[in-house]
Amino acid sequence: MKRGTVLLFSLILLLAVFSAGCRNRENNTIEGGSGKGPSIAVFIPGVMAGSAIYEMLAEGTELAAVDYAAYSGRTPSVTVIEGGFNQAEWETQVTTLAASASYDLIVSSNPSLPDIVSSVSSKFPNQKFLLLDATLEGNPNVYTLRYNQREQAYMAGYIAALVSLEAAPVEKVVGLVAAQEYPVMNNIILPGFLEGARAVDPAFTVDFRIVGNWFDAARAAELAAAMIRGGAKVLLPIAGGAGQGVIQAASEAGAKIVWFDTNGYELRPGTVIGSAILRQDIAAYETVMLYLEGNLPFGKAEVAGTAEGFVNFVEDDPYYIEAVSEAVRQKQAEIIAAIRFGQLRLD
C-alpha cells in the first residue's frame, strides 16, 4: 500500500488544482473531470481548526480524489462535515449522513466510531464506511485501519526517559497529561509510554493525570506544573487544545515536551524535544484510493505501524537536532530502526 513517491507528486498536483479554482470551498467538494465518480463524505468527529490529525484526514481523502480523477476521467466528490465536540451528537449526525443516501462512502477517524457505525450500519446495510484509528472486524460494509500506537507511545516514552536522565539523573519519572481516559489511552498508550521509558531504565514511573476535556488549557497547565514540581522533567500531552497549557507550563519551568500525532517542534522550539507522529494523510490517501479502485477489503480490520510508514518519529527537524544532544539522538535513532525493521516487535 506504499505510495510515498506518488503522494509527494500529488501534493504538487493538488496545489495546482486548488489554484485553478477547481475546489468549491463552500461545501468542500472536489469538482471537474469528464465523468462523475463516487460521492464521499468525510465526517470529522470534532472540528478541523487546530486539529492536524483531522486536517490530514480530509487532505488525504481529497488528494486521492484528485489523483483518481486525473487518470480515470471520473471525478469523485468529497464533502467534509464537522461533527463538533459533543460526542453525544455524533451518532445522530452519522445516521443522518447514511439516511440521506447521498454518499457512497463515509470516511472518519476516531476510536469511538466503530460502536456508532455498528449501530448505523444495521439500519442502513448498503452504506459503506472507512474508519481510520479504529477497529471493527467482520462487518461487510466497514473497513478499519488502526495505527500501532504501542509503537508510537514506546518511542515517545523512550525519548522522554533519555532526555529526563540527562536533565535530572536521580528523578526517574516522566509525565503524561491526557484529556480523558478511554480504552486506547488506558490499555495501549499509557502502558506503551511506560514501557518505552523503562527500556531506558527500569526504575522509571509515569505520573498520569487527566484534564477532563480536550480544551481546558488552564487546567492542563495546573496539572503540568504540579507534575513538574513532583519531579517530572519531560511531559507527554495528549489533550487536544488543552495541550497548549502543558507546553506553557513546561516552558516556564524549564521542563520539556514530547508531542504526539503531529510534528510539534515549531510549537515551542527548545521545549518540544520529540514528536511521535501518525501519518494519517498517507493512510487516508492510500485507503481511499483503494476504495476508488475497487480494492478496499471491506470486513477487514487491519493494523499498520512504523514498518508501513504510518507511525514514525521526526528525527530530521532542525529544532530536534538543536534541542537534543547527539548521544540521545543516536540512541533514539537506534530504537526507531529496531522497531521499523522488526528487531523489536511491539504488536
C-alpha positions in Angstrom: 0.0 0.0 0.0 3.0 2.3 0.0 2.6 5.3 -2.4 5.1 7.7 -0.9 6.5 9.0 -4.2 3.1 9.3 -5.6 2.0 11.3 -2.6 4.8 13.8 -3.0 4.0 14.3 -6.6 0.3 14.6 -5.8 0.8 17.3 -3.3 2.1 19.5 -6.2 -0.8 18.4 -8.4 -3.3 19.3 -5.6 -1.9 22.8 -5.2 -2.3 23.3 -9.0 -5.9 22.1 -8.9 -6.7 24.4 -6.0 -5.0 27.4 -7.7 -7.1 26.7 -10.8 -10.3 27.2 -8.8 -11.4 23.6 -9.1 -12.4 23.2 -5.4 -15.7 24.5 -4.2 -14.7 26.0 -0.8 -18.3 26.4 0.3 -19.0 22.7 0.5 -15.5 21.2 0.3 -16.5 19.4 -2.9 -13.8 18.4 -5.5 -15.1 19.3 -9.0 -14.0 18.8 -12.6 -13.3 16.0 -14.9 -15.3 14.4 -17.7 -17.3 11.9 -15.6 -18.9 11.6 -12.2 -17.2 9.4 -9.7 -18.3 8.1 -6.2 -19.5 10.5 -3.6 -17.5 10.6 -0.4 -18.4 12.2 3.0 -15.6 12.9 5.5 -17.1 13.0 8.9 -14.9 14.9 11.4 -15.6 13.9 15.0 -14.8 17.4 16.3 -13.6 20.4 14.3 -10.7 20.7 11.8 -9.3 24.0 13.0 -6.4 23.3 15.3 -6.7 19.6 14.8 -3.9 18.5 12.5 -4.9 14.8 12.6 -8.4 15.7 11.2 -6.9 18.1 8.7 -4.8 15.2 7.4 -7.8 13.0 7.2 -9.6 15.5 4.9 -6.5 16.4 2.9 -5.6 12.8 2.2 -9.1 12.0 1.1 -9.3 15.0 -1.2 -5.9 14.2 -2.7 -6.9 10.7 -3.5 -10.0 12.0 -5.3 -7.9 14.4 -7.3 -5.4 11.8 -8.3 -8.1 9.3 -9.2 -9.8 11.8 -11.4 -6.6 12.6 -13.2 -6.1 9.1 -14.5 -9.6 7.7 -14.6 -11.6 10.5 -16.0 -14.2 10.0 -13.2 -14.2 12.7 -10.6 -15.3 11.7 -7.0 -17.0 14.4 -4.9 -15.6 14.9 -1.4 -17.7 16.7 1.2 -16.3 17.4 4.7 -18.7 17.6 7.6 -17.6 18.7 11.1 -19.4 17.0 13.9 -18.4 19.3 16.7 -17.1 18.4 20.2 -20.4 17.0 21.6 -19.8 13.3 21.2 -23.4 12.5 22.1 -24.4 14.1 18.8 -22.1 12.1 16.6 -24.3 9.0 16.1 -27.3 11.2 15.1 -25.1 13.0 12.6 -23.6 9.8 11.1 -27.2 8.4 10.9 -28.3 11.5 9.0 -25.5 11.1 6.5 -26.3 7.4 5.9 -30.1 8.1 5.7 -29.5 10.7 3.1 -28.2 8.0 0.7 -26.1 10.8 -0.8 -22.7 9.2 -0.2 -21.2 6.0 -1.5 -18.6 6.1 1.3 -18.4 7.7 4.7 -14.8 8.3 5.9 -14.0 9.1 9.6 -11.3 8.6 12.2 -11.8 8.0 15.9 -11.6 5.0 18.3 -15.3 5.7 19.3 -16.6 5.4 15.7 -16.9 1.6 15.5 -19.7 1.5 18.1 -21.5 4.3 16.3 -21.0 2.8 12.8 -22.2 -0.7 14.0 -25.5 0.8 15.1 -25.9 2.9 11.9 -24.8 0.1 9.6 -27.5 -2.2 10.9 -30.1 0.4 9.9 -28.6 1.2 6.5 -27.0 -2.0 5.2 -26.0 -0.5 1.9 -23.8 2.3 3.4 -20.0 1.8 3.2 -17.7 3.1 5.8 -13.9 3.6 6.0 -12.6 4.2 9.5 -9.1 5.1 10.5 -7.7 5.0 14.0 -10.4 2.4 14.8 -11.1 -1.3 14.9 -14.2 -3.2 13.7 -13.9 -6.6 12.1 -16.4 -8.7 10.3 -18.9 -6.1 9.2 -19.1 -6.5 5.4 -19.7 -2.7 4.9 -16.9 -1.4 7.1 -13.1 -1.3 6.7 -10.9 -0.2 9.6 -7.3 0.7 9.9 -5.8 1.0 13.4 -2.4 2.5 14.0 0.1 0.7 16.2 0.1 3.2 19.0 2.1 1.0 21.2 5.0 1.7 18.9 4.2 5.4 18.9 3.9 5.6 22.7 7.0 3.5 23.1 9.1 5.9 21.0 7.7 8.8 23.0 8.5 7.2 26.3 12.0 6.3 25.2 13.0 9.8 24.2 11.3 11.2 27.3 13.4 9.0 29.6 16.6 9.7 27.7 16.2 13.4 27.9 15.0 13.2 31.5 18.1 11.3 32.6 20.3 13.9 31.0 18.5 16.7 32.9 17.9 15.0 36.2 19.6 11.6 36.6 18.0 11.0 40.0 14.4 11.8 39.2 13.2 8.8 37.2 9.7 10.0 36.4 8.0 11.2 33.2 4.6 12.7 32.9 1.5 12.0 30.7 -1.3 14.6 30.6 -4.4 13.2 28.9 -7.7 14.9 28.1 -9.7 11.9 29.0 -9.4 8.2 29.9 -10.5 5.8 27.1 -9.6 2.2 26.2 -6.7 3.1 23.8 -5.3 5.5 26.3 -5.5 3.2 29.3 -4.7 -0.1 27.5 -2.2 0.9 24.8 -0.8 4.5 25.0 -0.1 4.7 28.8 1.4 1.2 29.1 3.4 1.8 25.9 4.8 5.1 27.1 5.9 3.5 30.4 7.3 0.5 28.5 9.5 2.8 26.4 10.7 4.8 29.4 11.6 1.6 31.3 13.5 0.3 28.3 15.9 3.1 29.2 15.8 2.5 32.9 13.5 0.0 34.7 13.1 2.4 37.6 11.1 4.9 35.6 7.5 5.6 36.5 4.7 7.7 34.8 2.8 10.4 36.5 -0.6 10.2 34.7 -3.2 12.9 35.1 -6.5 13.7 33.4 -7.7 17.2 32.3 -11.4 16.1 31.9 -11.8 17.6 28.5 -10.0 18.5 25.3 -9.9 22.3 25.6 -9.1 23.5 29.1 -5.5 24.7 28.7 -5.6 26.4 32.2 -6.4 23.2 33.9 -3.8 21.3 31.9 -1.2 23.9 32.9 -2.0 23.4 36.5 -1.7 19.7 36.2 1.6 20.0 34.3 3.1 22.4 36.9 2.2 20.0 39.7 3.8 17.1 37.8 7.0 19.2 37.2 7.2 20.1 40.9 6.8 16.4 41.6 10.0 15.6 39.6 8.8 15.0 36.0 11.1 16.9 33.7 9.6 15.6 30.4 5.9 15.5 29.7 3.7 14.0 27.0 0.4 15.9 26.5 -2.4 14.1 24.6 -5.1 16.6 25.3 -6.1 18.4 22.1 -6.2 22.2 22.6 -5.5 21.8 26.3 -2.0 20.6 25.4 -1.1 24.2 24.9 -1.3 24.7 28.6 1.1 21.8 29.2 3.6 23.4 26.8 3.3 26.8 28.5 3.9 25.3 32.0 6.9 23.3 30.8 8.4 26.3 29.1 8.0 28.4 32.3 9.6 25.7 34.5 12.4 24.7 32.1 10.8 21.2 31.5 10.5 19.5 28.2 7.7 18.2 26.0 7.2 15.2 23.7 4.5 15.8 21.2 2.1 13.2 19.8 0.4 12.6 16.4 1.9 15.6 14.5 5.2 17.4 14.2 5.2 19.7 17.2 8.8 21.1 17.3 7.7 24.5 15.9 5.1 24.9 18.7 7.8 25.8 21.2 11.4 25.3 19.8 13.7 24.1 22.5 10.9 22.9 24.8 9.4 20.3 22.4 12.2 17.7 22.2 10.3 14.9 20.4 7.5 14.2 18.0 6.0 10.7 17.7 3.7 11.1 14.7 0.9 9.4 12.8 0.8 9.9 9.0 -3.0 10.0 8.7 -2.7 11.9 5.5 -0.9 9.0 3.8 -3.3 6.4 5.4 -6.4 8.3 4.2 -4.9 8.7 0.7 -4.0 5.1 0.3 -7.2 3.6 1.7 -9.5 6.0 -0.2 -7.5 5.3 -3.3 -8.0 1.5 -2.7 -11.8 2.2 -2.4 -11.9 4.2 -5.6 -10.1 1.5 -7.5 -12.5 -1.2 -6.1 -9.8 -2.9 -3.9 -10.6 -1.9 -0.3 -11.2 -5.1 1.7 -14.4 -4.3 3.5 -15.0 -6.5 6.5 -11.3 -6.4 7.5 -9.7 -4.7 10.4 -6.0 -4.0 9.7 -3.2 -2.7 11.9 -0.3 -0.6 10.5 2.7 1.0 12.2 6.2 2.1 11.8 7.2 -0.5 9.2 4.3 0.6 6.9 5.2 4.3 7.3 2.0 5.3 9.2 3.7 5.7 12.6 7.0 7.5 12.9 9.3 9.7 15.0 10.5 13.0 13.4 14.3 12.9 13.5 15.3 15.4 10.8 13.7 18.5 12.1 16.3 21.3 12.8 14.7 22.1 16.1 15.0 18.5 17.3 18.7 18.4 16.2 19.4 21.7 18.0 17.5 20.8 21.2 18.6 17.2 21.8 22.2 16.0 22.3 23.8 13.9 19.7 24.2 11.0 22.1 20.4 11.0 22.8 19.5 11.3 19.1 21.7 8.4 18.3 20.1 6.2 20.9 16.6 7.2 19.7 17.6 6.5 16.1 18.7 3.0 17.1 15.4 2.2 18.8 13.3 3.6 15.9 15.3 1.4 13.4 14.9 -1.6 15.7 11.1 -1.1 15.6 10.9 -0.3 11.9 12.9 -3.3 10.8 11.3 -5.8 13.1 14.2 -6.3 15.6 11.9 -5.0 18.3 8.4 -6.3 18.0 5.7 -4.3 19.6 2.5 -5.9 18.5 
